[in-house]
Structure formats: structure tokens, C-alpha cells
């Protein structure tokens, strides 16, 4: 595949062009290490690195066109330099054009919010497949080009990767694509140039303030997504979240709501809630689902509403909805031979942790202990650490604070900051064990028949990042291993 530079520039606000050539471009890169012959290099300014520093390196590797915000002082006659107002925005538009606007050929639905993005996007992908269509998925856990599994490195990939993968989806006949849209990706304009058929808002709670600095900035980042939806697109918002309607202000899209508490376009209620699953009523129809918890009712309702707005038959959607199974690491239950229920969940924000704990407390009977194992990630927003600890202690019988992904921070210091959120009278309920495996093992030793162990924070992750190095670690694997050892002793 190749395109003339002049063709690629038709959607771009160009400030100046230096060089008379109109080369054939065979690839687009923003990482100078990936540049090869006849490539276009887009110099973008990141938080840590400025791509303009690597223009010469890109040219030496074979770049024939440079897209930049700041023109270099020394320029080569054989290279075309294109100065633009915003090189990050240009990267998205150029990528979309280079791959023949794949998002316009798919029914692309984006899901944004603090919690629930992975579950909703993944379930939309699965239900669409159950309904007989080919589909793609971009998620925190894994990406799919129909049935082909592709490892995920970011919640929302970069512009080049997004368009390249969507072009592959189009080429094999996919009709739909579902995407988690992170606040980082919106600020960094990774989804620039994409045409969405619809957008879903889940909720907005305390998260990513290490990046956005204030909650208002975090809200504005999420709102950007809905502000940019086209008139013919739909927006589906969670009416139960106080920011649900705020997201749709100024959006030209067709607006819809879903709720488990209020009157809305799509409505659901819980008839029965157990560890085995839930009996629900959705828009007047009853179904049984293996999902657990009111937060998952909200997730399922968003999936149902979006499926209807995409034009699928209501009865077929309800049947498919009842066949869906929970996403890996999201309220995933593992039972021991002595009757202890283990729950592994990705909850890594105060609100998500509260939702999971509240769900367990709604189901557990008097006399059943809830033992929670939880930590907090390093090099991330540290203001949520004491809040998470407070929520954990408030809703649990016992809490074991441990290491999550400390990254480049001292795990003991992270735990200390968490403990700051606990009142002195409640500290008798909490202990700290930095080694995560030992913490899980201790929880299993403390648990009696009928008790529940919640291991929160990492969910589907199969690693623990310590001092910048990722070591294999899977909460589910560790829990099963300990349960198996206990069964042999007993």
C-alpha cells in the first residue's frame, strides 16, 4: 500500500511545506525506531519525549516526509517537511486517510468512563458475534480482529495501530468494532479522524488524577468524546451517574439513557442476586445471567441498549444476553473444596472497590466473613490510596493490605499511605503483608467454611511490575494453587 503525500495532506491544516517533491508514502510512523524506506515520520510532542528530537534519526532510517509542528533549522533537499498546527491531531487524520478511512466502513462504538469499559466493550463484541456478525474489539485485556486474538498494550492503541487494525477488520468482512476509549487517548487525540456510530458513558469516579491533575480536567477529557460525535451517531449515557447528562451537553448526537434506578430509555431491575448469578428484568423481560452485582446490571443494560440502537432484534438480543459470561478478572469466582468463595476483581479505584464489596455484602449471609486483599498501583494517583483503604475496611470483616504493581515506588510506602485512610478504631481489622502471594495465602488461612475472599486490584493481569520489571503473577493462579494445597492437607 502506498499513497502520494499530496493525497494524505488533503485533510490536514498545513502551515507551510518545504520541498517540491510529492513522494509515495508506504508507511506512517511516530516512533523513529520503526521508520523504514519511503516512510512518513510524524513528530509529536509527548509528556516525556518530543519526537522533534528524532527527525534526523528518522531521515537516516529512510523517512522521505516529515510532519512537524516546529520546523528543524537544518533541512535536507531530498526530504519534504510539512509544518502543521497540531502534529498529534495530524497523526490521527493521516493514519485514517492512509488506511482508507476504515472507521467509516464499520459500525464503530466507543465506550468511555472510569469503570465498566472493558466489560461493556467485550460483551458488545461477544453478543454481536452471537448474533452472527463479524466484529472487532479494542480493550484493556485483549484486542480481536474477528476471531484473531491480538495482545493489548494500551487501553486505546495509538492512531496508526487503530487504523491499521480496523483496516484489517474491514478486509475480512467485519461489520462492527467496539472500543474502550480512555481519557488519556482523548487528550492525546489517538481517536482523531475516527467516525463513531455510537458512544457509551459508564460513570465517572476518582481516577487518573496523576495525569489530569483535577477531577474537572478528567471530566472534560471524557466529555470530548461526546462533543465530537456526529449528528447521525447515538450517545447512550448512564442516568444513574450524576455526570451522565453532563457528558451529553453540547453533543449533537442522538441522546439515550439507561438506568437501574430511574425512568430511562433502557431500564432494568434485580429480581434475585446470588453468587451463582442474577435474575433480572430488562425492559419488562426476565432473564437469568451468571453475572453478579448491581454494577454488572448497569453494564449489561448498556450492552442491551447499544445493541438495540445498532438495530438488532430485541428478542434475539435478550436471548444472546442470557448466554454471555463474565469477562476474565471481573468478579471472577473460584471456590475451594472447604466451601470458601474466592472473588478476583480488577477493582483499582475507590468506587469500583466499593461496588464489589457492596455486591458481596448484599449476597453474603450473617456469620460469613469477607476478607479483602487489596493494594494500590505505584506511579499513579496517590490521593486515591487512603480512600480505597477506607472503603475496604468499612465493608470488610478483615483486610490485608499488600503490594499491587508498585512499579518504581516503595511498596511499603504505598501501603503506609493507604493506612492513613483508616481511623484508629478500625485498624484492628487490618494487617499489612507486602508480599502479595503471602497476603493471599494468609487470607486463605484465615477463611473458614462459607467465608468470602476478595482479591482486588489486578483482575486479569498476569504480571506484577516491580522496579520497572514485570514478573509473572496471576491472582487467580495463586488462589487456585493455595486452594489445591489446602484440599490435599484436609
Helices and strands as residue ranges (DSSP letters): E 3-4, H 5-8, G 9-11, E 14-18, E 24-25, E 27-29, G 32-34, E 39-42, G 51-54, H 55-60, E 63-68, E 80-84, H 87-98, G 102-105, E 107-112, H 117-130, E 135-138, E 142-145, E 148-151, H 159-171, E 176-180, H 183-187, E 198-201, H 209-212, H 215-227, E 234-238, H 244-248, E 254-259, E 266-274, E 277-282, E 285-289, H 294-309, H 314-323, E 332-335, E 341-345, H 350-363, E 370-374, G 382-384, H 385-395, E 398-401, H 411-419, G 424-429, E 430-432, H 436-446, E 452-456, E 463-466, E 469-472, H 475-489
